[in-house]
Amino acid sequence: MRLHANHVSIEESGGEFFQVSFDSEARNGDDFDLSEPDHPYLLLQRQFEDDDGGVCYIETHDHDTYAGHFGLRLIEVTPTRLAFEIARKENKYVEVTYDLDAKRFDEVQRIVHIIFGVRG
């Protein structure tokens, strides 16, 4: 799966929950809107409150193929691209492009490294 994100956001809570989302369109501002987005997006989450077995939650606009808890392997994170593999036999490559300035990239990269378990 490949997509281009015009909006990148991060969230964290108490050192136990981390999230990064890549969205092709701006959020509508209604956090209670439970309808499925009809535009490309990627959401990655990791929680450390309970033993998660090292898996991450992934969700995209393609719920049938790219949604659930999986082991993930980071391939690359740069100011313009995130690429990773899902630990499964099919539909395992995900790439998202975006454009982040240096300060914003540092913030996003920190959260991405936590989600993927990258040390150092």
Buried (B, 14 or more C-beta within 10 A) or exposed (E): BEBEBEEBBBEBEEEEEBBBBBBBEEEEEEEEEEEEBEEBBBBBBBBEEEEEEEEBBBBBBBEEEBBEEBEBEBBEBEBEEBBBBBEEEEEBEBBBBBEBEEEBBEEBBBBBBBBBEEEE
